[in-house]
Amino acid sequence: MYIMTNKRGGVLYIGVTADISARVFQHKTGKGSAFCRKYGLTTLVLAEEYPTIEEAIAREKAMKAWKRQWKIELIEAGNPDWSDLAANIL
């Protein structure tokens, strides 16, 4: 499960994938989701790994129901500068 953005406090996209490196590369090269292309979401600010895809999907669905402020607090707890974490995985 991961979160992409365009800037600190900007638009957020929550997704799930079995291959985070490939998926982030797709977003960065404009081949990811149409939503990410539309808003220029190329910065990976959060990534969580789960033992099964079902658990990751459950987390994604739960987070999509969260208030925006909760999502921001989660990002800032682990990545206070909203740094692009893609360098750690690509």
Secondary structure, DSSP 8 states (H G I E B T S, - for coil): -EEEESSTT--EEEE--S-HHHHHHHHHTT-S-HHHHHHT--EEEEE---SSHHHHHHHHHHHHTS-HHHHHHHHHHH-TT---GGGGT-
